[in-house]
Amino acid sequence: MTEANMDDIPDRIAETFKGRDIFITGGTGFLGKVMLERFLRCIPEIGTIHLLIRPKKGKDPKLRLDEIFNGPLFEKVKEQRGLPALHKSVSIISGDVSMPGLGLSAEDRKLLCEKISIVYHGAATVRFDEMLKRAVLLNTRGTKLMLELAKEMKKLVLFAHISTAYCHLEEKILGEKPYPPPADPHKVIKCVEWMEDDVVEAMTDKILGDLPNTYAFTKALSEGLVEEAMPHIPAVILRPSIIIPVWRNPLPGWTDNINGPTGLLIGAGKGVIRTMYCNQNGYADYLPVDVAVNAIFVTTWNYLSNNDRGKNVYNLTSSTEFKVSWAEIIERGRRITEKVPLNGVVWYPGGSMKSSRLMHNICVFFFHMLPAYFIDTIIFLAGHKPIMCRVQRRIQKGFEVFEYYANNQWDFDNANIREVRETLNPKEQKLYVLNGDDMDIDAYFEDCIRAARIYILKEYPETLPAARRHMKVMYWVDVITKVLFCLLIIYTLASWNDSFRAMLVGGWALIAGVLSL
C-alpha cells in the first residue's frame, strides 16, 4: 500500500485520545517515559497530560520533568514540536502514591476530579527485594487510593491499572482473567500501616507464603483491589511481561536501567558474570517497551471506541508467538559483545549455565569471588578504593531473584490482545506494531548493547577501537591463564602421584616416538 493511500486511512486510536485529559502515575519510570514521549510525538491533539511526580533526592517535580525532557529519548519529539510545546502539553501534579491522600493538594485533587478522562496507574516499586511495608504502601495502598480518587472523577471513562504478568506465580498458565489475591488487601494495608518496620520485616516470609518476593505479592493484592472496583468504575488490568529496551521508535535499544536481559548482557560482557544457575532450555517472556506502549494505546481504543467491556484483563506477552531461551540469550550476547565490546572488560567473556546448584556455587567461589578479592587487593595496594567485591555482592543479590524465575516456567494466554490486533486497519498495524514477525533478534540485541554503552555505561562510540584492542589482549590473557592452570594441575598431580607421573612420561615418550617417524 502506497503512502498516499495510507494517508486516506483513519488512525482511530489517535482519534480516541483527541481532546481528552489523561492522568499518568509512574510517568518518570521506564515505561512511563516511553508512554509520555509517544503521546507527545504521535498524538499531539491529546488534551493535557497530567503527570504525578514526587520530589526526589532534593529535586522538585519541575526539575525532574526538565531532566526527562533533556534526555536522549525526547530528542526526536523536541525537534518535531519544540520544547515549549512539550511543556505546554504536560501539567505537573506534585504528589506521592505512597503518601496518605497521594500527597495531593486540595487544589490539584479538585482539578483531577474535574478534568481527567483516562487514568494510567503505573507507579510502583519494581524492586523485588523491597521491604514489605514500603512495597505494600506504594504498590497496594497506592492503588487503593488511586481507585478512590478515580471514583470521584466526573469525566472518567477508563482506569487502566498496569500490573505484571509475573504476579500470580502459582498459575503456570496465566489466563486473561482476574485471580483471587493471596490475602485480603485491605487487611494487609491496615496491618502494615500500624506495625513497626522491623516487626513487618520479621513477619515477611510468613505473610508472603509461597510467593518469592514482595513485588509479586503486592502486585497481586493490587489486582484484587482493581477487580473489586470494576463494578463501580470502568477499569482494565494490563499485565505486561518483562519490559525490555526500545525495539524501533524513537531510539532503538534505549533503556534507562539494567534490569532484565540488559543487566545480564552487561555483566557477561564485562566478564564479571561467568556462571549462572539456570535451566538453559527455559525461557522468560519479554516485551519491548515500545510494543508495550502500543498495546496500552490499542487496548484503550478497544475499550472506549469499540465499547468492548468483555475484555477487562489483557496479558501483554510475547512467548505464545516466539521464544528465546536463556542459552540463546547468552550465546547471542556473547557474539555481539565480541563485535561491540564494552570498555574495561575485567576478563574475556566466557563461562556457562549450570543445572547443578553445587557446581554453580563452586564456580561462583572460583570464578567470581576469588578473582574479585584478588583484583580488589591489587586496587587497594595501588591506593584506590576496592570495588569488585561490592560488584560481586550486587550480582549475587541479583542471582537470588533471577534463579527463581530462571528455574521455573510460566506460559501466558494472550488471546485478547491478539483478537484486538486483528481489528486494526493497515495504517494502525504500521503505527502500533503488536507483533515481532519482522524482528531481527541479533540486530535488536546489538542495538541494546550499543545503546547500553552510550546511555547506561557512558561509553561512547569513539571508545570502540580501544575496547576491541583491550578485548584481544584479554582473549590471550584468558588463553594463557587457562594453559598455565592446566600445566599447574598436571605438575601437581605428577608430584603427588607416581602412577600419573609414569603415565605422563610414557605418554610423552610415545608422542616423541611418533614425531620422530
C-alpha positions as CSV (number, residue, x, y, z in Angstrom):
1,M,0.0,0.0,0.0
2,T,1.4,3.4,-1.0
3,E,2.0,6.3,1.4
4,A,-0.7,8.3,-0.4
5,N,-3.3,5.5,0.1
6,M,-2.2,5.2,3.7
7,D,-2.9,8.8,4.4
8,D,-6.6,8.2,3.5
9,I,-6.9,5.6,6.2
10,P,-8.0,6.9,9.6
11,D,-6.0,6.5,12.7
12,R,-8.9,5.6,15.0
13,I,-6.6,5.1,18.0
14,A,-5.3,8.6,17.9
15,E,-8.8,9.8,17.5
16,T,-9.8,8.1,20.8
17,F,-7.4,10.4,22.7
18,K,-8.2,13.6,20.9
19,G,-9.0,16.4,23.4
20,R,-9.0,14.1,26.4
21,D,-7.1,14.9,29.6
22,I,-5.2,12.0,31.0
23,F,-3.5,11.3,34.3
24,I,-0.4,9.1,34.5
25,T,1.3,7.8,37.6
26,G,4.7,6.3,37.2
27,G,5.5,8.7,34.3
28,T,9.1,9.1,35.5
29,G,9.8,5.4,35.2
30,F,11.0,3.4,32.2
31,L,7.6,2.5,30.7
32,G,6.1,5.9,31.8
33,K,8.8,7.9,29.9
34,V,8.3,6.0,26.7
35,M,4.5,6.4,27.0
36,L,4.8,10.1,27.6
37,E,7.1,10.5,24.6
38,R,4.8,8.5,22.4
39,F,1.8,10.7,23.4
40,L,3.7,13.9,22.7
41,R,5.2,12.7,19.4
42,C,2.4,10.7,17.8
43,I,-0.9,12.1,19.4
44,P,-0.3,15.9,19.6
45,E,-4.1,16.5,19.6
46,I,-4.5,14.9,23.0
47,G,-5.6,17.2,25.8
48,T,-3.4,17.9,28.8
49,I,-1.2,15.1,30.1
50,H,-1.1,15.3,33.9
51,L,1.9,13.6,35.5
52,L,2.1,12.7,39.1
53,I,5.7,13.5,40.2
54,R,7.2,13.4,43.6
55,P,10.2,15.3,44.9
56,K,13.2,13.0,44.9
57,K,16.8,13.4,46.1
58,G,16.4,17.1,46.6
59,K,14.9,17.7,43.2
60,D,11.5,19.2,42.9
61,P,8.9,17.8,40.3
62,K,9.6,20.6,37.8
63,L,13.3,19.9,37.8
64,R,12.7,16.2,37.4
65,L,10.5,16.8,34.4
66,D,13.1,19.1,32.9
67,E,15.7,16.3,33.2
68,I,13.4,13.9,31.5
69,F,12.8,16.3,28.6
70,N,16.5,16.9,28.3
71,G,17.2,13.2,27.9
72,P,18.0,11.4,24.6
73,L,14.6,9.7,24.5
74,F,12.9,13.1,23.8
75,E,15.3,14.5,21.2
76,K,13.1,13.4,18.3
77,V,9.9,14.9,19.7
78,K,11.7,18.1,20.6
79,E,12.9,18.5,17.0
80,Q,9.4,17.8,15.8
81,R,7.4,20.1,18.2
82,G,9.9,22.2,20.2
83,L,10.5,22.2,23.9
84,P,7.9,24.9,24.8
85,A,5.1,22.9,23.1
86,L,6.0,19.9,25.3
87,H,5.9,21.9,28.5
88,K,2.5,23.3,27.4
89,S,1.1,19.8,26.9
90,V,2.2,18.5,30.3
91,S,0.9,19.5,33.6
92,I,2.9,18.6,36.8
93,I,0.9,17.2,39.7
94,S,3.0,17.2,42.8
95,G,2.3,14.1,44.8
96,D,3.4,10.7,46.0
97,V,1.5,7.4,45.6
98,S,3.0,6.1,48.9
99,M,1.6,9.0,50.9
100,P,-1.8,9.3,52.5
101,G,-4.2,11.1,50.1
102,L,-1.5,10.5,47.4
103,G,0.2,13.6,48.8
104,L,-2.1,15.8,46.7
105,S,-3.1,19.3,47.5
106,A,-6.8,20.1,47.7
107,E,-6.5,22.2,44.6
108,D,-4.8,19.5,42.5
109,R,-7.3,16.9,43.7
110,K,-10.2,19.1,42.6
111,L,-8.5,19.7,39.2
112,L,-8.1,16.0,38.6
113,C,-11.7,15.2,39.6
114,E,-13.0,17.9,37.2
115,K,-10.8,17.2,34.1
116,I,-9.5,13.7,33.8
117,S,-11.0,11.2,31.4
118,I,-8.3,8.4,31.4
119,V,-6.1,7.2,34.2
120,Y,-2.9,5.1,33.6
121,H,-1.8,3.9,37.0
122,G,1.7,2.5,36.7
123,A,3.5,3.9,39.8
124,A,5.1,1.0,41.7
125,T,8.4,0.0,43.3
126,V,9.8,-2.7,40.9
127,R,12.5,-3.8,43.4
128,F,11.9,-7.4,44.1
129,D,13.7,-7.2,47.4
130,E,11.8,-4.1,48.6
131,M,10.8,-4.1,52.3
132,L,7.3,-5.4,52.6
133,K,5.9,-2.3,54.4
134,R,7.2,0.1,51.7
135,A,6.0,-2.3,48.9
136,V,2.5,-2.5,50.4
137,L,2.2,1.3,50.9
138,L,3.4,2.1,47.4
139,N,2.1,-0.8,45.3
140,T,-1.1,-1.8,47.1
141,R,-2.3,1.1,49.2
142,G,-1.3,3.5,46.4
143,T,-3.6,1.5,44.1
144,K,-6.4,1.7,46.6
145,L,-6.0,5.5,47.0
146,M,-5.9,5.9,43.2
147,L,-9.1,3.9,42.8
148,E,-10.8,6.1,45.4
149,L,-9.7,9.2,43.5
150,A,-10.9,7.7,40.2
151,K,-14.4,7.2,41.8
152,E,-14.5,11.0,42.3
153,M,-13.6,11.8,38.7
154,K,-16.6,13.2,36.9
155,K,-15.4,12.6,33.3
156,L,-13.7,9.2,33.9
157,V,-14.1,6.8,31.0
158,L,-11.2,4.4,31.8
159,F,-8.9,3.4,34.7
160,A,-6.0,1.3,33.3
161,H,-4.0,-0.5,36.0
162,I,-0.6,-1.5,34.8
163,S,0.2,-4.8,36.6
164,T,2.7,-7.5,35.6
165,A,2.3,-11.0,34.0
166,Y,4.5,-12.3,36.8
167,C,2.3,-11.7,39.9
168,H,0.2,-14.9,40.0
169,L,3.1,-17.2,40.1
170,E,1.1,-20.2,41.3
171,E,-0.6,-20.2,37.8
172,K,1.8,-22.0,35.4
173,I,-0.5,-20.9,32.5
174,L,-1.8,-17.4,33.2
175,G,-5.3,-16.7,31.8
176,E,-6.7,-13.3,30.9
177,K,-9.0,-13.1,33.9
178,P,-8.8,-11.9,37.5
179,Y,-7.4,-14.2,40.1
180,P,-8.1,-14.2,43.9
181,P,-5.5,-12.2,45.7
182,P,-3.1,-14.1,48.0
183,A,-4.5,-12.3,51.1
184,D,-7.2,-9.6,51.9
185,P,-5.5,-6.4,50.6
186,H,-7.5,-4.2,53.0
187,K,-6.3,-6.2,56.0
188,V,-2.7,-6.3,54.8
189,I,-2.8,-2.5,54.3
190,K,-4.2,-1.9,57.8
191,C,-1.6,-4.2,59.3
192,V,1.5,-2.6,57.8
193,E,0.2,0.9,58.5
194,W,0.3,0.5,62.3
195,M,3.0,-2.1,62.7
196,E,6.7,-1.1,63.1
197,D,9.0,-1.7,60.2
198,D,11.1,-4.3,62.0
199,V,8.0,-6.2,63.0
200,V,6.7,-6.3,59.4
201,E,10.1,-7.4,58.2
202,A,10.3,-10.2,60.8
203,M,6.9,-11.5,59.6
204,T,7.6,-11.0,55.8
205,D,8.3,-14.7,55.0
206,K,5.1,-15.9,56.8
207,I,3.0,-13.2,55.1
208,L,4.4,-13.9,51.6
209,G,3.7,-17.7,51.9
210,D,4.7,-19.4,48.7
211,L,5.4,-16.2,46.8
212,P,9.1,-15.4,46.3
213,N,9.2,-11.7,46.8
214,T,7.3,-8.6,47.9
215,Y,6.8,-7.3,44.3
216,A,4.7,-10.3,43.1
217,F,2.8,-10.3,46.4
218,T,1.8,-6.6,46.4
219,K,1.0,-6.5,42.7
220,A,-1.3,-9.5,43.1
221,L,-3.0,-7.7,46.0
222,S,-3.4,-4.6,43.8
223,E,-5.1,-6.5,41.1
224,G,-7.6,-7.7,43.7
225,L,-8.5,-4.1,44.6
226,V,-9.0,-3.2,40.9
227,E,-11.2,-6.2,40.3
228,E,-13.2,-5.2,43.4
229,A,-13.7,-1.7,41.9
230,M,-14.7,-2.8,38.4
231,P,-18.5,-2.7,39.2
232,H,-18.1,0.9,40.2
233,I,-15.7,2.4,37.6
234,P,-14.6,1.5,34.1
235,A,-11.4,-0.4,34.6
236,V,-9.0,-2.8,32.9
237,I,-5.9,-4.7,34.1
238,L,-2.9,-4.7,31.8
239,R,-0.2,-7.3,32.5
240,P,3.0,-6.7,30.6
241,S,5.7,-9.3,31.0
242,I,9.4,-8.4,31.3
243,I,9.7,-5.0,29.7
244,I,13.0,-4.6,27.7
245,P,14.6,-1.8,25.7
246,V,13.0,0.0,22.8
247,W,12.8,-2.0,19.6
248,R,12.1,0.6,16.9
249,N,11.0,4.1,18.0
250,P,12.0,6.6,19.0
251,L,15.5,5.3,19.8
252,P,16.4,1.7,19.1
253,G,17.9,-0.1,22.1
254,W,17.3,2.8,24.6
255,T,16.7,2.0,28.2
256,D,17.3,3.8,31.5
257,N,18.0,0.7,33.7
258,I,20.0,-2.6,33.8
259,N,17.0,-4.8,34.8
260,G,16.3,-8.0,32.9
261,P,18.5,-9.2,30.0
262,T,20.3,-5.9,29.7
263,G,22.0,-6.3,33.0
264,L,22.8,-9.9,32.2
265,L,24.4,-8.9,28.9
266,I,26.4,-6.1,30.5
267,G,27.6,-8.4,33.4
268,A,28.6,-11.1,31.0
269,G,30.1,-8.6,28.6
270,K,32.3,-7.1,31.3
271,G,33.5,-10.6,32.2
272,V,32.2,-10.4,35.8
273,I,29.3,-13.0,35.3
274,R,30.8,-16.4,34.5
275,T,28.3,-18.8,35.9
276,M,24.5,-18.9,36.4
277,Y,22.3,-21.5,38.0
278,C,19.6,-21.8,35.3
279,N,17.6,-24.1,33.2
280,Q,19.3,-23.1,29.9
281,N,16.4,-24.5,27.8
282,G,13.9,-22.5,29.7
283,Y,12.6,-19.1,28.6
284,A,11.1,-16.0,30.0
285,D,8.6,-13.7,28.4
286,Y,9.9,-10.3,27.1
287,L,8.2,-7.3,25.6
288,P,10.0,-4.3,24.1
289,V,8.8,-1.2,25.8
290,D,7.6,0.5,22.6
291,V,5.4,-2.6,21.9
292,A,4.1,-2.4,25.4
293,V,3.1,1.2,24.9
294,N,1.4,0.3,21.6
295,A,-0.6,-2.4,23.4
296,I,-1.7,0.1,26.1
297,F,-2.9,2.5,23.4
298,V,-4.7,-0.2,21.4
299,T,-6.5,-1.7,24.5
300,T,-7.6,1.8,25.5
301,W,-9.1,2.3,22.0
302,N,-10.8,-1.1,22.1
303,Y,-12.4,-0.4,25.4
304,L,-13.6,3.1,24.6
305,S,-14.3,3.2,20.8
306,N,-15.3,-0.5,20.3
307,N,-17.1,-0.5,23.7
308,D,-15.6,-3.9,24.3
309,R,-16.3,-4.3,28.0
310,G,-15.9,-8.1,27.9
311,K,-12.1,-7.8,27.7
312,N,-11.0,-6.2,31.0
313,V,-7.8,-8.2,31.6
314,Y,-5.0,-8.3,29.0
315,N,-1.8,-10.3,29.2
316,L,0.7,-8.2,27.2
317,T,3.1,-11.0,26.4
318,S,5.1,-12.5,23.5
319,S,6.0,-16.1,24.3
320,T,3.0,-17.6,22.6
321,E,4.5,-16.4,19.3
322,F,8.2,-16.6,19.8
323,K,10.5,-17.9,22.5
324,V,14.1,-17.0,23.3
325,S,15.8,-19.5,25.7
326,W,18.3,-18.4,28.3
327,A,21.0,-20.2,26.5
328,E,20.2,-18.4,23.3
329,I,20.3,-15.0,25.1
330,I,23.8,-15.7,26.4
331,E,25.1,-17.1,23.1
332,R,23.7,-14.2,21.1
333,G,25.0,-11.8,23.7
334,R,28.5,-13.4,23.6
335,R,28.7,-13.0,19.8
336,I,27.5,-9.4,19.9
337,T,29.9,-8.3,22.7
338,E,32.8,-9.7,20.7
339,K,31.6,-7.4,17.9
340,V,30.7,-4.5,20.1
341,P,32.8,-5.0,23.3
342,L,32.4,-2.9,26.4
343,N,35.2,-0.8,27.9
344,G,37.3,-2.0,30.7
345,V,36.5,-5.7,30.4
346,V,37.7,-7.4,33.6
347,W,38.1,-10.8,31.9
348,Y,37.4,-12.2,28.5
349,P,33.6,-13.1,28.4
350,G,33.0,-16.7,29.0
351,G,31.5,-19.2,31.4
352,S,28.4,-21.2,31.2
353,M,25.0,-22.0,32.7
354,K,24.8,-24.7,35.4
355,S,22.0,-27.1,36.0
356,S,23.6,-28.1,39.3
357,R,23.4,-25.7,42.2
358,L,26.5,-27.3,43.8
359,M,28.5,-26.9,40.6
360,H,27.3,-23.3,40.3
361,N,28.3,-22.4,43.9
362,I,31.8,-23.9,43.3
363,C,32.2,-21.8,40.1
364,V,31.0,-18.7,42.0
365,F,33.7,-19.2,44.5
366,F,36.5,-19.8,42.0
367,F,35.4,-17.6,39.1
368,H,33.6,-14.8,40.9
369,M,34.7,-14.3,44.5
370,L,38.4,-15.3,44.3
371,P,39.1,-13.1,41.3
372,A,37.2,-10.3,43.0
373,Y,39.3,-10.5,46.1
374,F,42.5,-10.7,44.0
375,I,41.6,-7.7,41.9
376,D,40.5,-5.7,44.9
377,T,43.8,-6.4,46.7
378,I,45.7,-5.1,43.7
379,I,43.4,-2.0,43.6
380,F,43.9,-1.4,47.3
381,L,47.7,-1.7,47.1
382,A,47.6,0.8,44.2
383,G,45.9,3.3,46.6
384,H,42.4,3.1,45.2
385,K,39.1,2.1,46.6
386,P,38.2,-1.6,46.1
387,I,35.1,-2.2,44.0
388,M,35.0,-5.8,42.7
389,C,33.8,-7.5,45.9
390,R,31.0,-4.9,46.1
391,V,30.1,-5.6,42.4
392,Q,30.0,-9.4,43.1
393,R,27.8,-8.9,46.2
394,R,25.3,-7.0,44.0
395,I,25.5,-9.7,41.4
396,Q,24.9,-12.4,44.0
397,K,21.8,-10.5,45.3
398,G,20.5,-10.3,41.7
399,F,21.1,-14.0,41.3
400,E,18.8,-14.7,44.3
401,V,15.9,-13.1,42.4
402,F,16.9,-14.4,39.0
403,E,17.3,-18.0,39.9
404,Y,13.7,-18.4,41.0
405,Y,12.4,-17.2,37.6
406,A,15.1,-18.8,35.6
407,N,14.4,-22.3,37.0
408,N,10.6,-22.1,36.8
409,Q,8.5,-21.9,33.7
410,W,5.3,-19.9,33.0
411,D,3.2,-19.5,29.9
412,F,0.6,-16.9,29.1
413,D,-2.7,-16.8,27.2
414,N,-2.8,-13.5,25.3
415,A,-5.8,-14.2,23.1
416,N,-7.4,-10.9,23.9
417,I,-4.7,-8.7,22.5
418,R,-4.3,-11.0,19.5
419,E,-8.0,-10.6,18.8
420,V,-7.9,-6.9,19.1
421,R,-4.8,-6.8,16.8
422,E,-6.8,-8.4,14.0
423,T,-9.3,-5.5,14.1
424,L,-6.6,-2.8,13.3
425,N,-6.6,-1.3,9.8
426,P,-3.3,-1.3,7.8
427,K,-2.3,2.2,9.0
428,E,-2.8,1.3,12.6
429,Q,-0.9,-2.0,12.2
430,K,2.0,0.0,10.9
431,L,1.8,2.7,13.6
432,Y,1.0,0.5,16.6
433,V,3.1,-2.7,16.0
434,L,1.9,-5.5,18.2
435,N,4.0,-8.4,16.9
436,G,7.6,-9.3,16.3
437,D,7.2,-11.1,13.0
438,D,9.9,-9.0,11.3
439,M,12.2,-8.7,14.3
440,D,15.9,-9.5,13.7
441,I,16.8,-10.6,17.2
442,D,20.6,-10.3,16.6
443,A,20.1,-6.7,15.3
444,Y,17.9,-5.9,18.2
445,F,20.4,-7.3,20.7
446,E,23.2,-5.3,19.1
447,D,21.0,-2.1,19.3
448,C,20.6,-2.9,23.0
449,I,24.3,-3.3,23.6
450,R,25.2,-0.2,21.7
451,A,22.6,1.9,23.5
452,A,23.6,0.5,26.9
453,R,27.2,1.5,26.1
454,I,26.1,5.1,25.5
455,Y,23.1,5.7,27.8
456,I,23.9,3.4,30.8
457,L,27.7,3.0,30.8
458,K,28.6,6.3,29.2
459,E,30.9,4.5,26.8
460,Y,30.7,6.5,23.6
461,P,31.3,5.2,20.0
462,E,34.8,6.7,19.7
463,T,35.9,4.3,22.5
464,L,35.1,1.2,20.5
465,P,38.5,0.8,18.8
466,A,40.3,0.8,22.2
467,A,37.7,-1.6,23.6
468,R,38.3,-4.0,20.7
469,R,42.1,-3.9,21.3
470,H,41.6,-4.5,25.0
471,M,39.3,-7.4,24.2
472,K,42.0,-9.0,22.1
473,V,44.5,-8.6,24.9
474,M,42.0,-10.2,27.4
475,Y,41.5,-13.1,25.0
476,W,45.2,-14.0,25.1
477,V,45.3,-13.4,28.8
478,D,42.4,-15.8,29.2
479,V,44.1,-18.4,26.9
480,I,47.5,-18.2,28.6
481,T,45.9,-18.4,32.1
482,K,44.0,-21.5,31.2
483,V,47.1,-23.1,29.7
484,L,49.2,-22.3,32.8
485,F,46.4,-23.5,35.1
486,C,46.3,-26.9,33.2
487,L,50.0,-27.2,33.5
488,L,49.8,-26.4,37.2
489,I,47.2,-29.2,37.6
490,I,49.4,-31.6,35.7
491,Y,52.5,-30.7,37.7
492,T,50.7,-31.1,41.0
493,L,49.2,-34.5,40.1
494,A,52.6,-35.6,38.8
495,S,54.3,-34.5,42.1
496,W,51.8,-36.3,44.2
497,N,51.1,-39.5,42.2
498,D,53.8,-41.8,40.9
499,S,51.3,-43.7,38.6
500,F,50.2,-40.4,37.0
501,R,53.9,-39.3,36.6
502,A,54.7,-42.7,35.0
503,M,51.7,-42.4,32.7
504,L,52.8,-38.8,31.8
505,V,56.4,-39.9,31.0
506,G,55.1,-42.8,28.9
507,G,52.7,-40.6,27.0
508,W,55.5,-38.1,26.3
509,A,57.8,-40.9,25.1
510,L,55.1,-42.2,22.8
511,I,54.4,-38.7,21.3
512,A,58.2,-38.2,20.8
513,G,58.4,-41.6,19.1
514,V,55.6,-40.8,16.7
515,L,57.1,-37.4,15.9
516,S,60.5,-39.0,15.1
517,L,59.0,-41.3,12.4
